[in-house]
Amino acid sequence: VVLIAAALSLFDLSSLRQFWRMDQREFGLSLVTTAGVVTFGSINGILIAVALAIIRFVKHTARTSVELLGEEKGLPGLHSIDRHGQAQAIPDMMLFRFNAPLVFFNADHFKQRLASAQESGDDLRWFVIDAIPISDIDINGLGALKELQNKLASRNLQLVWAGPQSELLICLKRMGEARTAVNELTYPTLRQAVLAFKAL
């Protein structure tokens, strides 16, 4: 009885309820971890939880969300057109946000979503990638970006990156861009890219 009471005292029911309200997948992971610890011991149970968390991260990153951004009258900033019903795309400009690192297991997903986004804008002049959520880019990601750049160039569209310039400069230089061209293709923020486009 004493051991059962001690074990039950380790359960944080308020945290479990919060997991259920916020993310049922996290709730499920916590239950699996608990069952793993009880069944296989603390070390093995934690290893199971770590493995499941890695699988969940890869699955989420491989099919990460993509947003097209626009402006909403009376609301400062740039907002997801899907989540903000009043947000409107900026004419002749597409703002594309990819909410994950751009690496080998999601490069194809990135290209598919890019193709869908391009089809929705026939009169584009600038295609802007919000690079802030893209925390890392590997060789497959660079290949996807180079492919995008070539496709846009064939349509006389300008590829623009908005985000930390030091990282973007390194990435674009790896793609074979001249430094002068790189400087013209990057802006520190989306807002600065939008203002530069509107000033043309």
FENVEN-V108959 format. One record per residue. N is the residue number from 1. SS is DSSP state (a for helix, b for strand, c for the rest). PSI is psi in degrees with one decimal (NA if undefined). Layout:
BEGIN
n = [N:N]
ss = [SS:SS]
psi = [PSI:PSI]
END
This chain:
BEGIN
n = [1:2:3:4:5:6:7:8:9:10:11:12:13:14:15:16:17:18:19:20:21:22:23:24:25:26:27:28:29:30:31:32:33:34:35:36:37:38:39:40:41:42:43:44:45:46:47:48:49:50:51:52:53:54:55:56:57:58:59:60:61:62:63:64:65:66:67:68:69:70:71:72:73:74:75:76:77:78:79:80:81:82:83:84:85:86:87:88:89:90:91:92:93:94:95:96:97:98:99:100:101:102:103:104:105:106:107:108:109:110:111:112:113:114:115:116:117:118:119:120:121:122:123:124:125:126:127:128:129:130:131:132:133:134:135:136:137:138:139:140:141:142:143:144:145:146:147:148:149:150:151:152:153:154:155:156:157:158:159:160:161:162:163:164:165:166:167:168:169:170:171:172:173:174:175:176:177:178:179:180:181:182:183:184:185:186:187:188:189:190:191:192:193:194:195:196:197:198:199:200]
ss = [c:a:a:a:a:a:a:a:a:c:c:c:a:a:a:a:a:a:a:a:a:a:c:a:a:a:a:a:a:a:a:a:a:a:a:a:a:a:a:a:c:a:a:a:a:a:a:a:a:a:a:a:a:a:a:a:a:a:a:a:a:a:c:c:c:b:b:b:b:b:b:b:c:c:b:b:b:b:b:b:c:c:c:c:c:c:c:b:c:c:c:c:b:b:b:b:b:b:c:c:c:b:c:c:c:c:a:a:a:a:a:a:a:a:a:a:a:a:a:c:c:c:c:c:c:b:b:b:b:b:c:c:c:c:c:c:b:c:a:a:a:a:a:a:a:a:a:a:a:a:a:a:a:a:c:c:c:b:b:b:b:b:c:c:a:a:a:a:a:a:a:a:a:a:c:c:c:c:a:a:a:a:a:a:a:b:b:c:c:a:a:a:a:a:a:a:a:a:c:c]
psi = [-41.4:-42.1:-39.6:-43.8:-40.2:-40.5:-43.5:-30.8:-17.6:-17.6:130.0:90.0:-32.6:-37.9:-39.3:-41.6:-39.3:-41.5:-44.4:-41.7:-39.4:-43.4:106.7:-23.3:-38.5:-38.1:-46.6:-40.2:-39.3:-38.9:-41.6:-40.8:-44.9:-45.7:-37.5:-41.2:-44.3:-39.8:-43.7:-3.9:164.9:-46.1:-51.2:-37.2:-41.6:-38.8:-39.3:-44.5:-41.8:-43.8:-43.5:-38.2:-39.2:-44.2:-42.9:-41.1:-46.0:-43.6:-42.8:-43.4:-34.6:-28.6:50.4:162.6:148.5:138.4:140.0:131.4:154.7:-175.1:145.7:127.1:130.3:-1.6:114.8:155.5:-174.4:139.7:155.5:127.2:-33.3:-40.2:-18.3:105.0:-26.2:-6.3:137.4:139.2:146.8:127.4:135.7:11.6:135.3:130.0:113.7:122.8:124.9:113.6:53.5:164.2:152.6:98.4:-177.2:-33.9:0.8:7.8:-39.5:-39.7:-41.2:-46.2:-39.1:-44.5:-33.9:-44.5:-42.3:-40.9:-41.3:-35.7:-24.8:-3.0:96.7:-26.1:31.9:149.5:-36.5:136.6:108.6:125.7:123.3:103.4:-3.0:-44.5:-13.0:89.8:-15.2:149.7:124.9:-171.6:-34.6:-38.0:-40.2:-39.6:-40.5:-39.6:-40.2:-40.3:-42.4:-44.8:-43.1:-41.7:-42.4:-40.3:-36.1:-19.5:11.0:37.2:146.5:124.6:127.1:137.8:136.8:118.5:-167.5:117.1:-34.0:-44.2:-39.8:-38.3:-43.9:-45.1:-46.5:-35.3:-34.8:-26.3:-3.3:14.1:142.7:151.1:-37.2:-40.3:-37.9:-44.9:-32.3:-19.1:-0.7:146.6:146.4:-31.8:162.1:-41.7:-41.7:-36.0:-42.2:-44.6:-40.1:-40.0:-43.7:-22.0:-8.1:NA]
END
